[in-house]
Amino acid sequence: MNPRIVSLFVGALALAQSVVAADRPNFVVFLIDDMGIMDTSVPFLTGEDGTPKRYPLNDFYRTPSMERLAGQGIRFNQFYAMSVCSPTRISILTGQNAARHGATNWINPDNNNAGPQGAPDWDWEGLAPGDTTLAGLLGAGGYRTVHVGKGHFAPRALPGADPSKIGFDRNIAGASFGAPGSYFGEKNYGGLGKRTHHAVPGLEKYHGTDTFLTEALTIEANAALKEAARSGDPFFLYFAHYAVHSPFDSDPRFAANYKDSGKPAAAQAFATLVEGMDKSLGDVLDHLEAIGEAEDTLVIFLGDNGSDAPLGNQHEVACAAPLRGKKGAHYEGGMRVPFIAAWAKVNPDNPLQKALPIPAGAIQPQVANVTDLFPTLLQLAGVANPPGHAVDGHPLQTLLTGDADDSRPRQFLMHYPHGPHRSNYFTVWRDGDWKVIYHYLPDVPTHGDLIQSGGARYQLFNLAKDPFEQNDLATSEPAELRRMMEGLIARTEAHVARYPLSDDGKTRLKPVLP
């Protein structure tokens, strides 16, 4: 759609809404990099009776602020993200599945990383000025919009690498790259040595100090919140931590908590990054209360893809145990992420909270995903999606109140036509209890399980009976496999998905029925 038409449309809407700006909630989206559903002391998985069930990893990590937020709100235990970062981040801002918006891989800042047989027409350029984004729509609708932390929306040479060019009023520390050069202020957050091209920008005041990156971002985020609150306008803070992405620099504030854990040094360092992120969450919640905005602020906490904890192979039950897989994988450990929604301070008499009553300590088992944030926040803000912008997500309001929503499809598509990576050239389709994985190139070496089973193109799991994906039913359930593949093909075609190439680079490898 013409950006000027979108601007006029939203501008007129904003003018009509300005008289009720004070009656709209503030939003804080607290996004954690590479944090899976098991990287926390909060138990997201449940037993057969639907109550939380703890696993050993829940006892390894220390996340009291997440416990606090979950205790006053609702957590989802089947919330999905794309299995790598840039696709998820663009899905949050557009409401579109990655198969539709086309940025199906993490965006290398300097080189097109489609892969040797990767979809050549994937959207390596990411977001650009004029694109319809959640930040842009909320900003035009009267919100103060602030980006803090990791961007990773576009390559270095393009304007979309700067979040202030894609809808945010202000950008603090966001750039083209996905991993910081360093978490240490003493190293200027990467501005020394070989990783100067990954030096986190805009934090020069902390250079040479012992301020850990997570802490510096929190200080800046809280200052931005205070400034936004003074304006009297509602605000949208998109706080995207670089943590807990590698490099696994140990946060010295928390290292002693893990030294006797028996875990490898890198895993201990990863745990300190988790705990530092959690302290940041608590500091933001406390600050919202201190500036008088907590009761009017909806906090949404989530991860951008599955865990990347340095524990075990990506195709095994390891760093996301008891789930199988990790970041980049087609298994649940690569795509299931923590999701918590709560008012920053609970007051049942608050008008905003009366309109969206979130039950305390609740668990929502229904399937949802990152594309749902876009329509949810727009509806709560009273801002319309402009005509012509396709949205794949569905509003979460009913689920946030703890109820089931039978109007929502219980489906999720994860399309990754790229390699080499942890899992290569695959599409995942979940529909109800069933999940199918289609492998475009079954002879890729990282798919050792497929090679051992004769090079089959398909994997099929019933997640209700086999939540940890140990029993492949592709051979024993041919009718169900065909039905699921029909759904996968229909959805990828509807999104006009880009497909990988054959060995000779001349043919598209579209998924086929068994």
TORVO-31695 format. One record per residue (C-alpha): x, y, z; residue in three letters; residue number from 1. Coordinates in nm, 4 decimals, padded with zeros to 6 digits, always signed. Example, Ala and Ser with C-alpha at 12.3 -4.5 7.8 and 13.67 -1.06 7.14 Angstrom:
% TORVO-31695
         u         v         w  gudo  vexba
  +01.2300  -00.4500  +00.7800   ALA      1
  +01.3670  -00.1060  +00.7140   SER      2
This chain:
% TORVO-31695
         u         v         w  gudo  vexba
  +00.0000  +00.0000  +00.0000   MET      1
  +00.1193  +00.3547  -00.0750   ASN      2
  +00.2975  +00.4812  +00.2423   PRO      3
  +00.1417  +00.8261  +00.2002   ARG      4
  -00.2099  +00.6783  +00.1995   ILE      5
  -00.1251  +00.4783  +00.5110   VAL      6
  +00.0075  +00.7924  +00.6784   SER      7
  -00.3065  +00.9932  +00.5977   LEU      8
  -00.5311  +00.7074  +00.7090   PHE      9
  -00.3589  +00.6659  +01.0427   VAL     10
  -00.3215  +01.0394  +01.0948   GLY     11
  -00.6957  +01.0952  +01.0636   ALA     12
  -00.7604  +00.8089  +01.3000   LEU     13
  -00.5131  +00.9479  +01.5509   ALA     14
  -00.6837  +01.2871  +01.5504   LEU     15
  -01.0173  +01.1260  +01.6302   ALA     16
  -00.8614  +00.9252  +01.9106   GLN     17
  -00.6569  +01.2001  +02.0733   SER     18
  -00.9348  +01.2959  +02.3107   VAL     19
  -00.9273  +00.9510  +02.4698   VAL     20
  -00.5505  +00.8997  +02.4782   ALA     21
  -00.5488  +00.8846  +02.8582   ALA     22
  -00.7937  +00.5961  +02.8476   ASP     23
  -00.5598  +00.3716  +02.6526   ARG     24
  -00.3012  +00.1365  +02.8023   PRO     25
  +00.0733  +00.1702  +02.7823   ASN     26
  +00.2625  -00.1278  +02.6388   PHE     27
  +00.5979  -00.2753  +02.7284   VAL     28
  +00.7112  -00.5610  +02.5053   VAL     29
  +01.0037  -00.7233  +02.6833   PHE     30
  +01.1745  -00.9402  +02.4215   LEU     31
  +01.4602  -01.1742  +02.5113   ILE     32
  +01.7047  -01.3032  +02.2518   ASP     33
  +01.7595  -01.6811  +02.2297   ASP     34
  +01.5559  -01.7564  +02.5431   MET     35
  +01.3584  -02.0783  +02.5224   GLY     36
  +01.0692  -02.1989  +02.7289   ILE     37
  +01.2927  -02.3933  +02.9711   MET     38
  +01.5523  -02.1184  +03.0402   ASP     39
  +01.3737  -02.0029  +03.3546   THR     40
  +01.2710  -02.0987  +03.7060   SER     41
  +00.9088  -02.0471  +03.5984   VAL     42
  +00.7576  -02.3819  +03.4961   PRO     43
  +00.5703  -02.3359  +03.1696   PHE     44
  +00.5112  -02.7023  +03.0912   LEU     45
  +00.2278  -02.8814  +03.2667   THR     46
  +00.1435  -03.2343  +03.3752   GLY     47
  -00.1581  -03.4319  +03.2641   GLU     48
  -00.3750  -03.2450  +03.5156   ASP     49
  -00.2848  -02.9094  +03.3606   GLY     50
  -00.0854  -02.7821  +03.6578   THR     51
  +00.2734  -02.6586  +03.6265   PRO     52
  +00.5355  -02.9317  +03.6264   LYS     53
  +00.8951  -02.8563  +03.7203   ARG     54
  +01.1910  -03.0073  +03.5406   TYR     55
  +01.5614  -02.9963  +03.6346   PRO     56
  +01.6327  -02.6892  +03.4216   LEU     57
  +01.3690  -02.4941  +03.6146   ASN     58
  +01.5792  -02.5525  +03.9248   ASP     59
  +01.9035  -02.4464  +03.7551   PHE     60
  +01.7918  -02.1001  +03.6441   TYR     61
  +01.7053  -01.8126  +03.8784   ARG     62
  +01.4342  -01.5767  +03.7471   THR     63
  +01.2428  -01.4288  +04.0426   PRO     64
  +01.1119  -01.1326  +03.8396   SER     65
  +00.9620  -01.3690  +03.5831   MET     66
  +00.8039  -01.5557  +03.8746   GLU     67
  +00.6645  -01.2245  +03.9961   ARG     68
  +00.5210  -01.1372  +03.6548   LEU     69
  +00.3752  -01.4850  +03.6031   ALA     70
  +00.2264  -01.4747  +03.9516   GLY     71
  +00.0262  -01.1631  +03.8711   GLN     72
  -00.0638  -01.2588  +03.5148   GLY     73
  -00.0973  -01.5399  +03.2635   ILE     74
  +00.1660  -01.7535  +03.0918   ARG     75
  +00.1211  -01.9464  +02.7689   PHE     76
  +00.2805  -02.2888  +02.7393   ASN     77
  +00.2285  -02.3354  +02.3646   GLN     78
  +00.3442  -02.0005  +02.2346   PHE     79
  +00.5448  -02.0137  +01.9122   TYR     80
  +00.8086  -01.7978  +01.7482   ALA     81
  +01.0126  -01.8505  +01.4349   MET     82
  +01.3186  -02.0596  +01.5141   SER     83
  +01.5666  -01.7793  +01.4332   VAL     84
  +01.5594  -01.4144  +01.5316   CYS     85
  +01.5009  -01.1674  +01.2446   SER     86
  +01.1908  -01.3498  +01.1161   PRO     87
  +01.0311  -01.3294  +01.4612   THR     88
  +01.1162  -00.9646  +01.5132   ARG     89
  +00.9689  -00.8647  +01.1785   ILE     90
  +00.6611  -01.0798  +01.2494   SER     91
  +00.6031  -00.8923  +01.5755   ILE     92
  +00.6165  -00.5560  +01.3984   LEU     93
  +00.4072  -00.6587  +01.0957   THR     94
  +00.1684  -00.9256  +01.2239   GLY     95
  +00.2742  -01.1437  +00.9323   GLN     96
  +00.4155  -01.4936  +00.9271   ASN     97
  +00.7711  -01.5062  +00.7935   ALA     98
  +00.6547  -01.7106  +00.4939   ALA     99
  +00.4480  -01.4071  +00.3951   ARG    100
  +00.6822  -01.1177  +00.4783   HIS    101
  +00.9725  -01.3071  +00.3241   GLY    102
  +01.2513  -01.2456  +00.5771   ALA    103
  +01.2781  -01.6157  +00.6528   THR    104
  +01.6344  -01.6199  +00.7882   ASN    105
  +01.8392  -01.4187  +01.0349   TRP    106
  +01.9703  -01.1169  +00.8454   ILE    107
  +02.3465  -01.1082  +00.8017   ASN    108
  +02.4361  -00.7368  +00.8259   PRO    109
  +02.6755  -00.7392  +00.5319   ASP    110
  +02.6127  -01.0371  +00.3027   ASN    111
  +02.3037  -01.2097  +00.1675   ASN    112
  +02.2948  -01.5335  +00.3652   ASN    113
  +02.0287  -01.7259  +00.1753   ALA    114
  +02.2518  -02.0334  +00.1679   GLY    115
  +02.3856  -02.2364  -00.1255   PRO    116
  +02.0408  -02.3648  -00.2190   GLN    117
  +01.8398  -02.1141  -00.0219   GLY    118
  +01.5430  -01.9245  -00.1615   ALA    119
  +01.7151  -01.6579  -00.3754   PRO    120
  +01.4209  -01.4185  -00.3530   ASP    121
  +01.3893  -01.4173  +00.0257   TRP    122
  +01.3709  -01.0690  +00.1775   ASP    123
  +01.7290  -01.0197  +00.2982   TRP    124
  +01.6662  -00.6436  +00.2981   GLU    125
  +01.4116  -00.6762  +00.5790   GLY    126
  +01.2053  -00.3776  +00.6902   LEU    127
  +01.2285  -00.0412  +00.5163   ALA    128
  +01.0940  +00.3119  +00.5680   PRO    129
  +00.7309  +00.3240  +00.4618   GLY    130
  +00.6543  -00.0336  +00.5649   ASP    131
  +00.3509  -00.0791  +00.7859   THR    132
  +00.4756  -00.1550  +01.1371   THR    133
  +00.3250  -00.1791  +01.4828   LEU    134
  +00.5464  +00.1051  +01.6027   ALA    135
  +00.4492  +00.3286  +01.3127   GLY    136
  +00.0777  +00.2705  +01.3570   LEU    137
  +00.0875  +00.3230  +01.7330   LEU    138
  +00.2988  +00.6352  +01.6872   GLY    139
  +00.0537  +00.7794  +01.4353   ALA    140
  -00.2237  +00.6902  +01.6773   GLY    141
  -00.0825  +00.9084  +01.9543   GLY    142
  +00.1649  +00.6783  +02.1286   TYR    143
  +00.5237  +00.7605  +02.2203   ARG    144
  +00.7228  +00.4731  +02.0713   THR    145
  +01.0683  +00.3773  +02.1969   VAL    146
  +01.3032  +00.1037  +02.0808   HIS    147
  +01.5727  -00.0149  +02.3211   VAL    148
  +01.8280  -00.2866  +02.2486   GLY    149
  +01.8622  -00.5285  +01.9603   LYS    150
  +01.7169  -00.4349  +01.6229   GLY    151
  +01.8296  -00.6800  +01.3507   HIS    152
  +01.5580  -00.5671  +01.1096   PHE    153
  +01.7725  -00.4939  +00.8012   ALA    154
  +02.1312  -00.5039  +00.6708   PRO    155
  +02.3867  -00.2465  +00.7794   ARG    156
  +02.3816  -00.0390  +00.4601   ALA    157
  +02.0042  +00.0055  +00.4501   LEU    158
  +01.7971  +00.2587  +00.6473   PRO    159
  +01.5762  -00.0106  +00.8045   GLY    160
  +01.8718  -00.1102  +01.0222   ALA    161
  +01.7873  +00.1990  +01.2312   ASP    162
  +01.4587  +00.1379  +01.4185   PRO    163
  +01.3832  +00.5116  +01.4126   SER    164
  +01.3429  +00.4783  +01.0350   LYS    165
  +01.0739  +00.2080  +01.0597   ILE    166
  +00.8254  +00.3688  +01.2962   GLY    167
  +00.9898  +00.4253  +01.6345   PHE    168
  +01.0158  +00.7798  +01.7660   ASP    169
  +01.3432  +00.6952  +01.9338   ARG    170
  +01.6093  +00.4269  +01.8974   ASN    171
  +01.8496  +00.3368  +02.1761   ILE    172
  +02.1237  +00.0856  +02.0872   ALA    173
  +01.9456  -00.0811  +01.7944   GLY    174
  +02.1508  -00.1696  +01.4861   ALA    175
  +02.1798  -00.4190  +01.2013   SER    176
  +02.3528  -00.6986  +01.3895   PHE    177
  +02.2042  -00.9576  +01.6194   GLY    178
  +02.4870  -01.0260  +01.8642   ALA    179
  +02.6840  -00.7706  +02.0658   PRO    180
  +03.0587  -00.7602  +02.0317   GLY    181
  +03.0804  -00.7815  +02.4097   SER    182
  +02.8610  -00.7393  +02.7155   TYR    183
  +03.1402  -00.5604  +02.9020   PHE    184
  +03.1537  -00.1835  +02.9372   GLY    185
  +03.5291  -00.2181  +02.9819   GLU    186
  +03.5377  -00.3406  +02.6203   LYS    187
  +03.3010  -00.0663  +02.5011   ASN    188
  +03.0401  -00.3358  +02.4270   TYR    189
  +03.2546  -00.4634  +02.1407   GLY    190
  +03.4280  -00.1432  +02.0352   GLY    191
  +03.7730  -00.2923  +02.0958   LEU    192
  +03.9570  -00.5705  +01.9168   GLY    193
  +03.8128  -00.7813  +01.6358   LYS    194
  +03.4417  -00.7226  +01.6978   ARG    195
  +03.4222  -00.3469  +01.6425   THR    196
  +03.1643  -00.4084  +01.3681   HIS    197
  +02.9347  -00.5468  +01.6409   HIS    198
  +02.9892  -00.2663  +01.8904   ALA    199
  +02.6533  -00.1702  +02.0410   VAL    200
  +02.5919  +00.1964  +01.9439   PRO    201
  +02.4704  +00.4861  +02.1532   GLY    202
  +02.6078  +00.3748  +02.4893   LEU    203
  +02.9322  +00.5712  +02.4907   GLU    204
  +02.8650  +00.7142  +02.8355   LYS    205
  +02.9193  +00.3643  +02.9772   TYR    206
  +03.2407  +00.2909  +02.7874   HIS    207
  +03.5292  +00.1990  +03.0109   GLY    208
  +03.3028  +00.1330  +03.3080   THR    209
  +03.2038  -00.1936  +03.4718   ASP    210
  +02.8397  -00.1502  +03.3651   THR    211
  +02.7220  -00.4742  +03.2074   PHE    212
  +02.5333  -00.4291  +02.8784   LEU    213
  +02.2054  -00.5596  +03.0215   THR    214
  +02.2265  -00.3031  +03.3008   GLU    215
  +02.3151  -00.0142  +03.0695   ALA    216
  +02.0143  -00.0884  +02.8498   LEU    217
  +01.7896  -00.1049  +03.1559   THR    218
  +01.9077  +00.2339  +03.2798   ILE    219
  +01.8398  +00.3822  +02.9370   GLU    220
  +01.4993  +00.2137  +02.9079   ALA    221
  +01.3863  +00.3440  +03.2446   ASN    222
  +01.5007  +00.6963  +03.1578   ALA    223
  +01.3037  +00.6754  +02.8328   ALA    224
  +00.9965  +00.5523  +03.0227   LEU    225
  +01.0162  +00.8473  +03.2601   LYS    226
  +01.0406  +01.0897  +02.9707   GLU    227
  +00.7488  +00.9261  +02.7905   ALA    228
  +00.5330  +00.9350  +03.1038   ALA    229
  +00.5952  +01.3076  +03.1453   ARG    230
  +00.4467  +01.3703  +02.7997   SER    231
  +00.1035  +01.2535  +02.9109   GLY    232
  +00.0694  +01.0351  +02.6026   ASP    233
  +00.0423  +00.6580  +02.6189   PRO    234
  +00.3698  +00.4842  +02.5364   PHE    235
  +00.4968  +00.1729  +02.3647   PHE    236
  +00.8371  +00.0495  +02.4805   LEU    237
  +00.9873  -00.2284  +02.2716   TYR    238
  +01.2698  -00.3449  +02.4983   PHE    239
  +01.4677  -00.6068  +02.3078   ALA    240
  +01.7618  -00.7287  +02.5137   HIS    241
  +02.0757  -00.8526  +02.3428   TYR    242
  +02.0832  -01.1065  +02.6228   ALA    243
  +02.0872  -01.3992  +02.6284   VAL    244
  +02.2541  -01.4277  +02.2858   HIS    245
  +02.6192  -01.5274  +02.2601   SER    246
  +02.8938  -01.4307  +02.3300   PRO    247
  +02.8451  -01.6032  +02.6618   PHE    248
  +03.0109  -01.3348  +02.8734   ASP    249
  +02.9560  -01.4147  +03.2368   SER    250
  +02.7742  -01.1384  +03.4244   ASP    251
  +02.9910  -01.0984  +03.7364   PRO    252
  +02.6930  -00.9907  +03.9443   ARG    253
  +02.5529  -01.3446  +03.9335   PHE    254
  +02.8448  -01.5772  +03.8616   ALA    255
  +02.8651  -01.7075  +04.2196   ALA    256
  +02.5118  -01.8467  +04.1931   ASN    257
  +02.6210  -02.1116  +03.9392   TYR    258
  +02.9822  -02.1962  +04.0228   LYS    259
  +02.8841  -02.5134  +04.2078   ASP    260
  +02.6152  -02.6206  +03.9589   SER    261
  +02.8282  -02.8841  +03.7851   GLY    262
  +02.7436  -02.7259  +03.4488   LYS    263
  +03.0132  -02.6272  +03.1933   PRO    264
  +03.1539  -02.2747  +03.2179   ALA    265
  +02.9649  -02.1562  +02.9072   ALA    266
  +02.6355  -02.2852  +03.0486   ALA    267
  +02.7060  -02.1078  +03.3764   GLN    268
  +02.7736  -01.7850  +03.1862   ALA    269
  +02.4489  -01.8299  +02.9928   PHE    270
  +02.2649  -01.8635  +03.3257   ALA    271
  +02.4144  -01.5340  +03.4462   THR    272
  +02.2828  -01.3662  +03.1318   LEU    273
  +01.9383  -01.5085  +03.2096   VAL    274
  +01.9501  -01.3819  +03.5657   GLU    275
  +02.0736  -01.0399  +03.4551   GLY    276
  +01.7848  -01.0143  +03.2094   MET    277
  +01.5492  -01.1101  +03.4904   ASP    278
  +01.6883  -00.8360  +03.7155   LYS    279
  +01.6214  -00.5930  +03.4316   SER    280
  +01.2584  -00.7040  +03.4190   LEU    281
  +01.2202  -00.6441  +03.7908   GLY    282
  +01.3852  -00.3027  +03.7636   ASP    283
  +01.1461  -00.1996  +03.4859   VAL    284
  +00.8429  -00.3167  +03.6848   LEU    285
  +00.9634  -00.1236  +03.9906   ASP    286
  +01.0302  +00.1854  +03.7804   HIS    287
  +00.6842  +00.1779  +03.6247   LEU    288
  +00.5396  +00.1855  +03.9742   GLU    289
  +00.7733  +00.4642  +04.0838   ALA    290
  +00.6631  +00.6902  +03.7964   ILE    291
  +00.2953  +00.6103  +03.8509   GLY    292
  +00.2371  +00.4151  +03.5287   GLU    293
  +00.2322  +00.0536  +03.6474   ALA    294
  -00.1457  +00.0088  +03.6751   GLU    295
  -00.1964  +00.1413  +03.3216   ASP    296
  +00.0847  -00.0618  +03.1603   THR    297
  +00.0448  -00.4016  +02.9999   LEU    298
  +00.3711  -00.5962  +03.0038   VAL    299
  +00.4286  -00.8716  +02.7506   ILE    300
  +00.7343  -01.0882  +02.8073   PHE    301
  +00.8541  -01.3326  +02.5407   LEU    302
  +01.1508  -01.4940  +02.3681   GLY    303
  +01.2329  -01.4583  +01.9989   ASP    304
  +01.3204  -01.8240  +01.9298   ASN    305
  +01.4099  -02.1422  +02.1111   GLY    306
  +01.6917  -02.1765  +02.3594   SER    307
  +02.0554  -02.1492  +02.2571   ASP    308
  +02.1925  -02.2561  +02.5946   ALA    309
  +02.5296  -02.4283  +02.5391   PRO    310
  +02.4019  -02.7668  +02.6505   LEU    311
  +02.3873  -03.0497  +02.3957   GLY    312
  +02.3009  -03.1026  +02.0315   ASN    313
  +02.0210  -02.9137  +01.8567   GLN    314
  +01.8385  -03.2321  +01.7554   HIS    315
  +01.8466  -03.3931  +02.0978   GLU    316
  +01.6700  -03.3540  +02.4297   VAL    317
  +01.9309  -03.1294  +02.5877   ALA    318
  +01.9214  -02.7523  +02.6467   CYS    319
  +01.5394  -02.7423  +02.6361   ALA    320
  +01.4849  -03.0738  +02.8146   ALA    321
  +01.2375  -03.2383  +02.8209   PRO    322
  +01.1617  -03.0758  +02.4837   LEU    323
  +01.3691  -03.1794  +02.1850   ARG    324
  +01.5837  -02.9353  +01.9897   GLY    325
  +01.7104  -02.5799  +02.0302   LYS    326
  +01.7370  -02.2523  +01.8388   LYS    327
  +01.7264  -02.3090  +01.4648   GLY    328
  +01.5757  -02.6554  +01.4904   ALA    329
  +01.2444  -02.7779  +01.3610   HIS    330
  +01.1597  -02.9398  +01.6947   TYR    331
  +00.9577  -02.7806  +01.9760   GLU    332
  +01.2680  -02.6683  +02.1627   GLY    333
  +01.3522  -02.4480  +01.8653   GLY    334
  +01.0155  -02.2738  +01.8360   MET    335
  +00.8396  -02.2784  +02.1749   ARG    336
  +00.9183  -01.9681  +02.3780   VAL    337
  +00.8143  -01.8218  +02.7118   PRO    338
  +00.5224  -01.5814  +02.6975   PHE    339
  +00.3804  -01.3940  +02.9968   ILE    340
  +00.1256  -01.1126  +02.9954   ALA    341
  +00.0365  -00.9100  +03.3039   ALA    342
  -00.0446  -00.5617  +03.4201   TRP    343
  +00.2702  -00.4166  +03.5741   ALA    344
  +00.0755  -00.3593  +03.8953   LYS    345
  -00.2550  -00.5320  +03.9534   VAL    346
  -00.5559  -00.3224  +04.0556   ASN    347
  -00.8947  -00.4801  +03.9734   PRO    348
  -01.0595  -00.1382  +04.0067   ASP    349
  -00.8474  +00.0184  +03.7339   ASN    350
  -01.0706  +00.0846  +03.4292   PRO    351
  -00.8159  -00.0524  +03.1860   LEU    352
  -00.7787  -00.3688  +03.3890   GLN    353
  -01.1551  -00.4040  +03.4145   LYS    354
  -01.1655  -00.3997  +03.0351   ALA    355
  -00.8938  -00.6660  +03.0170   LEU    356
  -00.8956  -00.8683  +03.3404   PRO    357
  -00.5906  -01.0960  +03.3399   ILE    358
  -00.6143  -01.3762  +03.5975   PRO    359
  -00.3282  -01.4125  +03.8434   ALA    360
  -00.1021  -01.7146  +03.8136   GLY    361
  -00.2973  -01.8613  +03.5226   ALA    362
  -00.1734  -02.0889  +03.2451   ILE    363
  -00.3139  -02.0678  +02.8926   GLN    364
  -00.2674  -02.3957  +02.7000   PRO    365
  -00.4051  -02.2812  +02.3653   GLN    366
  -00.1701  -02.2348  +02.0699   VAL    367
  -00.0668  -01.8769  +01.9909   ALA    368
  +00.2303  -01.7136  +01.8203   ASN    369
  +00.4281  -01.3952  +01.7648   VAL    370
  +00.2087  -01.2660  +01.4808   THR    371
  -00.0702  -01.2232  +01.7374   ASP    372
  +00.0929  -00.9277  +01.9123   LEU    373
  +00.0261  -00.6891  +01.6220   PHE    374
  -00.3563  -00.7165  +01.6155   PRO    375
  -00.3765  -00.7453  +01.9942   THR    376
  -00.1950  -00.4217  +02.0728   LEU    377
  -00.3623  -00.2320  +01.7914   LEU    378
  -00.7071  -00.3297  +01.9174   GLN    379
  -00.6226  -00.2393  +02.2770   LEU    380
  -00.4908  +00.0973  +02.1561   ALA    381
  -00.7962  +00.1643  +01.9418   GLY    382
  -00.5815  +00.1888  +01.6283   VAL    383
  -00.6948  +00.0252  +01.3061   ALA    384
  -00.4827  -00.1797  +01.0712   ASN    385
  -00.4721  +00.0073  +00.7384   PRO    386
  -00.6485  -00.1426  +00.4371   PRO    387
  -00.4284  -00.3631  +00.2252   GLY    388
  -00.1917  -00.4769  +00.4995   HIS    389
  -00.2368  -00.8524  +00.5436   ALA    390
  -00.2245  -00.9789  +00.9017   VAL    391
  -00.1800  -01.3443  +00.9940   ASP    392
  -00.2136  -01.2999  +01.3685   GLY    393
  -00.5322  -01.3085  +01.5750   HIS    394
  -00.6181  -01.0966  +01.8801   PRO    395
  -00.5219  -01.2520  +02.2127   LEU    396
  -00.7718  -01.0738  +02.4364   GLN    397
  -00.9898  -01.3782  +02.5069   THR    398
  -00.6879  -01.5967  +02.5779   LEU    399
  -00.5390  -01.3293  +02.8050   LEU    400
  -00.8467  -01.3500  +03.0262   THR    401
  -00.7824  -01.7222  +03.0734   GLY    402
  -01.0662  -01.8456  +02.8530   ASP    403
  -01.0480  -02.0657  +02.5452   ALA    404
  -01.1086  -01.9006  +02.2095   ASP    405
  -01.2700  -02.1432  +01.9663   ASP    406
  -01.2637  -01.8825  +01.6898   SER    407
  -00.8855  -01.9024  +01.6666   ARG    408
  -00.7115  -02.1601  +01.4450   PRO    409
  -00.4794  -02.3821  +01.6483   ARG    410
  -00.2102  -02.3704  +01.3855   GLN    411
  +00.1432  -02.2483  +01.3277   PHE    412
  +00.3700  -02.2353  +01.0217   LEU    413
  +00.7482  -02.2173  +01.0418   MET    414
  +00.9157  -02.1864  +00.7004   HIS    415
  +01.2954  -02.2000  +00.6696   TYR    416
  +01.4134  -02.2387  +00.3068   PRO    417
  +01.7796  -02.1839  +00.4001   HIS    418
  +02.1040  -02.3496  +00.5000   GLY    419
  +02.3607  -02.4303  +00.6158   PRO    420
  +02.2357  -02.3875  +00.9685   HIS    421
  +02.1375  -02.6117  +01.2550   ARG    422
  +01.8381  -02.7504  +01.0693   SER    423
  +01.8332  -02.6848  +00.6975   ASN    424
  +01.5678  -02.6309  +00.4299   TYR    425
  +01.2499  -02.7243  +00.6148   PHE    426
  +00.8898  -02.6244  +00.6740   THR    427
  +00.6936  -02.7082  +00.9888   VAL    428
  +00.3138  -02.7090  +01.0048   TRP    429
  +00.1218  -02.7541  +01.3262   ARG    430
  -00.2541  -02.8100  +01.3154   ASP    431
  -00.4259  -02.9030  +01.6395   GLY    432
  -00.2431  -03.1903  +01.8056   ASP    433
  -00.0489  -03.2824  +01.4925   TRP    434
  +00.2818  -03.1541  +01.3601   LYS    435
  +00.4498  -03.2359  +01.0302   VAL    436
  +00.8069  -03.1472  +00.9308   ILE    437
  +00.8881  -03.1381  +00.5623   TYR    438
  +01.2554  -03.1613  +00.4640   HIS    439
  +01.3383  -03.0239  +00.1200   TYR    440
  +01.6891  -03.1757  +00.1173   LEU    441
  +01.6828  -03.4953  +00.3227   PRO    442
  +02.0513  -03.5685  +00.2665   ASP    443
  +02.1738  -03.2601  +00.4566   VAL    444
  +02.4290  -03.3987  +00.7071   PRO    445
  +02.2696  -03.2390  +01.0150   THR    446
  +01.9608  -03.4509  +00.9543   HIS    447
  +02.1282  -03.7647  +01.0807   GLY    448
  +01.8008  -03.9023  +01.2120   ASP    449
  +01.6545  -03.8872  +00.8614   LEU    450
  +01.9523  -04.0520  +00.6957   ILE    451
  +01.9306  -04.3388  +00.9407   GLN    452
  +01.5645  -04.3903  +00.8582   SER    453
  +01.6300  -04.4186  +00.4861   GLY    454
  +01.6246  -04.0529  +00.3839   GLY    455
  +01.2521  -03.9932  +00.4390   ALA    456
  +01.1316  -03.6428  +00.3577   ARG    457
  +00.8723  -03.6268  +00.6328   TYR    458
  +00.8414  -03.6425  +01.0088   GLN    459
  +00.5051  -03.6576  +01.1843   LEU    460
  +00.4276  -03.6220  +01.5542   PHE    461
  +00.1167  -03.6195  +01.7693   ASN    462
  +00.2066  -03.3594  +02.0304   LEU    463
  -00.0836  -03.4465  +02.2577   ALA    464
  +00.0413  -03.8032  +02.3001   LYS    465
  +00.4097  -03.7382  +02.2330   ASP    466
  +00.4944  -03.3805  +02.3416   PRO    467
  +00.8676  -03.4494  +02.3363   PHE    468
  +00.8718  -03.5755  +01.9744   GLU    469
  +01.0186  -03.9196  +02.0270   GLN    470
  +00.7802  -04.1248  +01.8105   ASN    471
  +00.7825  -04.0396  +01.4397   ASP    472
  +00.4487  -04.1501  +01.2878   LEU    473
  +00.5217  -04.0599  +00.9247   ALA    474
  +00.5246  -04.4254  +00.8220   THR    475
  +00.2528  -04.5626  +01.0474   SER    476
  -00.0047  -04.2839  +00.9900   GLU    477
  -00.0084  -04.2277  +00.6111   PRO    478
  -00.3569  -04.0757  +00.6001   ALA    479
  -00.2735  -03.8246  +00.8729   GLU    480
  +00.0579  -03.7445  +00.7065   LEU    481
  -00.1169  -03.6698  +00.3778   ARG    482
  -00.3798  -03.4507  +00.5484   ARG    483
  -00.1099  -03.2521  +00.7275   MET    484
  +00.0956  -03.2098  +00.4127   MET    485
  -00.2118  -03.0839  +00.2297   GLU    486
  -00.2468  -02.8188  +00.4987   GLY    487
  +00.1230  -02.7277  +00.4833   LEU    488
  +00.1144  -02.6873  +00.1058   ILE    489
  -00.2054  -02.4839  +00.1151   ALA    490
  -00.0666  -02.2440  +00.3743   ARG    491
  +00.2714  -02.1902  +00.2097   THR    492
  +00.1015  -02.1282  -00.1242   GLU    493
  -00.1420  -01.8830  +00.0351   ALA    494
  +00.1540  -01.6894  +00.1743   HIS    495
  +00.3346  -01.7002  -00.1613   VAL    496
  +00.6276  -01.8577  +00.0187   ALA    497
  +00.9737  -01.8618  -00.1355   ARG    498
  +01.1198  -02.2097  -00.1805   TYR    499
  +01.4779  -02.3440  -00.1899   PRO    500
  +01.6523  -02.4585  -00.5060   LEU    501
  +01.7529  -02.7967  -00.6459   SER    502
  +02.1185  -02.9027  -00.6666   ASP    503
  +02.1589  -02.7464  -01.0105   ASP    504
  +01.9982  -02.4202  -00.8953   GLY    505
  +01.7369  -02.4283  -01.1703   LYS    506
  +01.4282  -02.5740  -01.0021   THR    507
  +01.2178  -02.4688  -00.7030   ARG    508
  +01.1846  -02.7470  -00.4494   LEU    509
  +00.8201  -02.7066  -00.3578   LYS    510
  +00.6787  -02.9417  -00.0941   PRO    511
  +00.5061  -03.2487  -00.2350   VAL    512
  +00.2472  -03.4891  -00.1010   LEU    513
  +00.3667  -03.8288  +00.0242   PRO    514
